[in-house]
């Protein structure tokens, strides 16, 4: 059984593990290998410890006590498409992708942002990310693109957005056993 719950400080190491492993599996061939090899779970865990408890909304997906995925979001950093909320990160371990867990995580984030008064949500995605269709399947619309630099390489990323957080909540009702 998969449990979706609010992240706690003790989840930092599990979140860091998912974060690093997901980057390595998802972005291989997109982001320079040396950059992916340099990702360090202990450093990421310290980073996540410092973020948990701030104004971020972070939820984890857990199976048998192990974090297998997470989502994080909060106030928009860019205000693409006039969005007030942003999905900062969502990652799942490779074996746990395509099981609708990501949808459940996005739904939890949308509910949390909505409770805080946010109305619209954006997400920035690397243009070559093979999972970017996930967002359009969930009803997000393409907004715009920009260049960013990762590991010394210039890459394109695209903003997708949901013009109404209610559409994320209504569209996918979770029933999990």
Secondary structure, DSSP 8 states (H G I E B T S, - for coil): -EEEEE--GGGHHHHHHHHHHHHHHHSBTTB-HHHHHH--HHHHHHHHHHHTTSS-EEEEEEETTEEEEEEEEEE-SS-GGG-SEEEEEEEE-GGGTTSSHHHHHHHHHHHHHHHTT---EEEEEETT-TTTHHHHHTT-EEEEEEEEEETTEEEEEEEEEES-HHHHHHH------
